[in-house]
């Protein structure tokens, strides 16, 4: 089992394999997708509920349960970013990379310029909705990356750690995110798909 830190206490980053089992978040943007590679395992909570209606029957001791619909699948993540080595904005664990990742996450709750989508611009619509992102962390959330929209983020900049003098970004900070999983109408999952027996 890999350890989170080495003998000196320095973070041991998750090794990127370049496949779908990496721990990453992909955020589409007008200039191309931004891929945030997470070099440490985030805290993840995954919840979903089903809604049933009670149907009372005369003379029956208990009402019938009628399935109505399922609620949103909500994934909460607590992402921790560390500055562990020098480098540029393309190297996970550097100040520039962490700052770029933070800006990408923040952008996912804002509408986009409609000029980036020709069909929207042609119809004169004033905005394009925020992007649909892709999240994956090994196989914790599923066998394939999930499409999700970011509904909320909250960032905590602690004052009890060192910080970068140029940007004032702490060498360690956390971002709490709440995601709602989305599917196309033709690709809605059922229980067989979740169990892995569906096609």
Buried (B, 14 or more C-beta within 10 A) or exposed (E): EEEEEEEEEEBEBBEBEEEEBBBBBBBBEEEEEBBBBBBBBBEBEBEEEEEEEEEEEEEEEEEEEEEEEEEBBBBBBBBBBBBBBEBEEEBBBBBBBBBBBBEBBBBBBEEBEBEEBEEBEEEEEEEBEBBBBBBBBEEEBBEEBBBBBBBEBEBEEEEEEEBBEEEEBBBBBBBBBBBBBBEEEEEEEEEEBEEEEEE
